């Protein structure tokens, strides 16, 4: 847990600096350390946890992929509560809409918006937790290290890409090539990695 915490904080911050505000922090490097002002990237945090987990498992001589599968079963819990926190803090809200369940966020102006944080909590958190853990109950998955990890990575990438259709893009970035958002483009390589792990582990058994 200690290694993962350090990994997610360092990775999340470094990822935000490089993925979301590189030019700003290039001109104001000291503000990289102003973490109390916010600015964390899930994709960066994910890479940080991956790096920390690899180092930890190598040091403890634990099978890395089996360890990753166990982490994948629990990770959606953290994602769920993280998105609930985003909702409570009125941050990372959705796009303007007139659907019946639209909400006015204190920091989002007078327009009604999608509660996209709740969409993410439901998909990245609850649905992904159920999917990975149901699969983990089968011997097929438990005997193929990396399979559950691949499902988690691919599942997150798909869930995030879908919710990005309802989430307000970062004001300083907006829409990118093809009308996609930064979250969607960063999720694309995750999806490919997830597919690779699923296919690779499919052919292997413990």
Secondary structure, 3 states (H helix, E strand, C coil): CHHHHHHHHHHHHHHHHHHCCHHHHHHCHHHHHCHHHCCCCHHHHHHHHHHHHHHHHHHHCCCHHHHHHHHHHHHHHHHHHHHHHHHHCCCCCECECCCCCCECCCCCCCCCECCHHHHHHHHHHHHHHHHHHHHHCCHHHHCCCCHHHHHHHHHHHHHHHHHCCCECCCCCCCCCHHHCCHHHHHHHHHHHHHHHHHHHHHCCCC
